């Protein structure tokens, strides 16, 4: 027999009565897309490992969800079309604000505005490749008859966002201008550009005897 799917009101009522972990997990999975949306917004503003900070947010979101469930006066809700997201939204926004505040502090301590411009090269890929290509390669030079061929190989290793950032840097756009264009923070532009430069350096090293 197929188990009945409870709506949000019924599910929360059941959780408050029986406090079963499996019911919490059902609710958590039901709102995972919503949680992911807020986690992504947090991650894209972090200059460190975006995946890690997003995972931290998702874990915190579970406990925030439990708090939201416990604070919901389900006896006052009679409408079966009522959605938990109407309550959960405010808790997630509060959690997001807390994370962003910590991220802003972290970013500010690790990378000052002056450091952004001093530590990160303009990294105009074509000029950078020309300056780094050695005299001897692991393949015949005629295989890479044009520097553009090597540039294409390097660019193929970048993420889509890194490609966009490099493209805008080639147009002499500042970090702030790129951030506004891509809807990401100033520190994130810096961090992605440094990672792109490292990718290029590692790939060029592999071409050398």
N, C-alpha and C positions, 0 to 999 in steps of 0.2 A: 504494500500500500504506500502510495506516494505521500511523503510528509507535507503537511500544509505549510505554505509560505506565509509567514506572519508579516503584516504591514509594520511600519515603524512604531506606531502606538502600541500595538499588541506585543511586539518584540521587547520594547522597553518595559512594558508592564510585567512581562514574564521575567526579565532580568531583575527588576526590583523585587519581585516575589521570591525568586529562587537563587539568584546570584550565581548562575552557572557560567563558567569560563567559555564554554562553547557558544553561548548566546552572545557574549561580548565579541567573540571572534566573528560571528556572523554579521554583526552590526559594523564591525571594523572593516571587513571585506566589502561590505555594501557601500561604504563611503571611502574606499581606497582611492578612487579617481579624484575625489575632492581633496583628499590628503596629499596626493601626489602633486596636484596643482600648486598647493601652497609650499610644498617641499621644493619644487622646482624654482619657484620665485626666490626662496631663501638661498638655494644652491648657486644660482647664477650671480649672486652678489658677493660670493666668498672667494678670496684670492687663493685659498688652499684647495684641498681635495673636495670638489663639489659633491661627489658621490657620498663621501663620508658624512658631510654635514646634512645631506638630504636623508640619509639613513637615521641619523640622530634625531632629526625632526620627526620622522615617521614613528620612531619608538616613543618619543615624547607625546605624539598625537594620540597614541593608544591610551595613555594615562589621562590625558586631557579629555578624551572621549568618555572614560569611566566617570570622571568628575562631572561632566556634562549630564550623563545619564542619571547620576545620583541626585543632581540638583533639579531635575525635571519633575515638575508636579503633574505626573501623568493622570492622576484622578480628575484633574480639571480639563483634560482634553478628551472630547467625545468624538471628534471628527476622524474617521478612519483614513482620510486623505492627508492628514497632517504628516509633515516630514520632519525628521530629526535634524535635518540640515539647517532648518530655521534657527535652531538653538546652537548646533555644533559650529556653525559659521562664526559666531562671536568668539567662541573659545579658540578656534583655529587662528583667527585674526590676532587675538591676544598673544598666542604662542608665536606666531610669525613675527610680531613686533618685538617680542623678547629676543628671539634669535637674531633678528636684524640689528638690534641694538648691540648685542655681543659681537656680531660680525663687524660692525662699523668700528668698534673699539679695537678688535683684532687687526683689521686692515690698517687702521691709523697707526698702530704701534709698529707694524711690520714694514709698512711702505708709506713714507711721507710723500706729499705731492712732489717735492723736489727730487726725491729718489726715483720717482716714476720716469722723469725725463733724463736723469743722469745715468741710471742703471740700464735702461732699455734702449738699445740702438734703434735707429730708424728702420733697420732691417728691410731695406728695399731689396727684395729677393734677388733680382738680376745682378745688382752690383755686389751683393754679398757673395753670391755663387762665383762670380768672376774673381773676387779677391781670394777665395778659398780653394779653388780648383788647383790641384797639384800638377806638376809636370808629368808624373807617371800615374796611370790609372790601371785598375785590374782588368780593364778591357781596352782594346785598341781605341785610340782617340777618334778614329774615323767613325766609330760606332756612335760617338757623341759629337758629331761634326758641328753642332751648334750648341752654345750654352743654354739656349732655350730648351733643348731636350732634357738636360739635367735639371733645369728649373722645373720642368713639368713633372719629372720624377719626384722631386722634393715636394712640390705643391700637392701631389697626389696623396702624400702621407699626412697632410694636415686635416684637421676637422673642418667642416664647412664654416664654422665661426672664425677659426684661425685664418682661413683663406680670405674671408671678408676683411678681417683686421689688417692683414698684410696688404690687401688691395688698397684699402683706405690710407695706409701709411705711405704707400707709393704715391698717393695724391697729396702727400704732406699734410694730412689731417692730424689734428692733435688727439690725444687720448680722450679728452672730454668730448670732442666732436664725434669721434668714433663711438664712444659710449652712448651718446644720444641717438646716433643713427641706428645702432644695434639694440638699443634698450637694455644695456648692461652697465654695470658700474665702472668707474675709472680704474679701480684696482684690478677688475676682471680683465680689462683690455691689456693692462700691463702683464698680468700673469699668463694669459694666453699667448702673448707675443714672445715672452721668454721661453715658453714651452715649444713654440714653433721654431725658434732659433736653435734650441737644443736638438730638436728633431733633424733640422738641416745639418747641424754639426755632426751628429752621429751617422747620418747617411753618407756625408762626404768622406768621413773616416773609412767607411766600408769600401770606398772606391780606391783607396790608396793601398799600395803594396804593403 
